[in-house]
Amino acid sequence: MQTQEGQEFSDWLPDWFPDWFPQVTPRADRETSDQEPTRTPHASSPNSSHSPTQLGYLSNENDGEADQFNIKQAKTLYVSPSANRTVKRKLRGIHVFMITVNGTLGTGLYWRGGQILELAGPLAAVLSFLLIGLLSWAVMQCITEMLCIWPIPGALSVYVSEFVDHELGITVGVAYWFTYSVSFGALIATLAAEVDFWTGADGTKAIDGVVIYFLVPFILALINATGIEFYGLVEVLSGVIKLACLAVIIIALIVINAGAGEKGYLGMKNWSSPVVFDHDAADSWGIAFLMCLSIATFAYVGVEIVAASALESALGTHRQRLDSTGVEAMQRNGILIGSTVKFSSMYFSLLATVAYSLSGLLVSLDIPWNHCNLPRLSWISTTTECLPSTPGIQTDTASAFVVIAAESMIPHLHNVFNAFLVFTCITCASTNLYVASRALFGLTSRLDGGRGQPWYIQILAFLGRTNTRKVPIRAMISSAAAFVWVPFLQLRGGTTTATPIGMFVEILAQMGSVPVVVVWTCEALAYIRYYHCISRHRSVIERQHIPQVRRFSKSDYDDYPYRGPLQPYLAYLAFVGCLFVLIAANGASLWGGFYLFPFLSSFLFILVFIGVWVLLKLVRRGTWTWVDLSNSDKVVRKLRKLHDIRLAAA
């Protein structure tokens, strides 16, 4: 078909238009078509009032073989949401990678290593980061495989909804939003603690209240309100600086160890007894090590951020020209986002594992495990003796890196390291606000907020709109305001967990890792069910030529974007590992007796998560069974619907 200028109609299609539609019927020609298409409403918004883009495609005939689907030869899909519910796809691979860097390499890198070293010695400082890193890699292999097919808003929530349980998927989306929204507020509180390194433990309340608790979040919200092009540039610049800071710290730790003399010997002496532990916190090294696994998990919160940024990732622009049959003309490189997010999704968890494990090793070589200035569990009363710091140095910090720098006696090095930590808090807080806003946008952007809907649905749908720059500004402001008030409580209650306010703030900060592990667990389960679903219905998927889900295809034409290694065994391992962390590792702190603080920080969210899930079941009158993946007809419709959502997100 030719346009007025003699070009083919497919050449006029926008970059986001997928090639898995073998034939396109323009509206003008459709009006004169001899065959009336069957209309199917948009999968995610059945009552949508906006004007949809109508796309026709031809189904494949099975050479006279009976087809249980009875799909008509022409069909119309409603795939375009209203303009104020879409975002720009402008993020390139470097943007996605640096967003993940800024969201993951945060306070967990600089604070948790010293805490783990004090709790269970040098072996735990390396092994805990290594094991949790491998667990995060296993989870990301599951997410990556589905993400390369469906880079959609609220992807983590949608995968669970479509392959496990609808209400559970919604709860996962809420949990994921909660993680990054509360972490935004917690990082602002942490920023004040880092600034207090210079101003004193009691710090000026005017500085904390006006500059840190109010002005910094306001500036970060302004940055997040800019267009994604500018925000992506900011993330790249801050990510490069953060990686440079990490490199400087690692090199400095190596130099300090090489020239530390007696101090270096005291640090290296740790490895003469690698399984020492804090007797005040645990009764054995094994229990202490399990507690370290729980602590190390906090450091890996953020490796899955690529799923949140995928909806704004740039799509491929190469388009394979459609042939006349429209059967095997599906693209190989079209709108797949592999070139944009695959590297970050596949490998960043491994890069983070190397960074954390190396940092843990260097810390264990540069400072004795029983040094008095290493951070300890706040809810434990210390009775054992520790090695005091060198007289006359400033070590009022929770970071082992800053303590090591101060003990090295290198002029101003501890101030430089603390400045790195301040920069880390600020950039990580900005990225957490970005992720929280996209998580909330993913939950609400496909809601129908029209007349006749319940009031709470209309409010949520209101949050799922973007402004003229295609930024989900309402979701961003709501995510920032949800917990930005928490740091202000410290002006009255302080930072110590001895006060109810201090304990409340600390519990919220510690709860950041539990929701993410819950999300990881659900994603591993979603992948397991997805894998067995497409395996069970592989013959039907082949006959219907459903694009990008033919994982087991043996034909020369292969459009499956990514196959994770060792699947589905790796997914089972990830699922069991996440459950082990949630139950055994998080519960290890209670084996020696009941403590309110670790119980609330480890299990309060799990109880709330289950409660929200049950409440949604009751309100929505959902069934108490997993979604049905046994019916081939339903499975094909589900896969096409997910493709439809992907197209609508563009």
Disulfide bonds with the S-S distance in Angstrom:
Cys372-Cys386 1.89
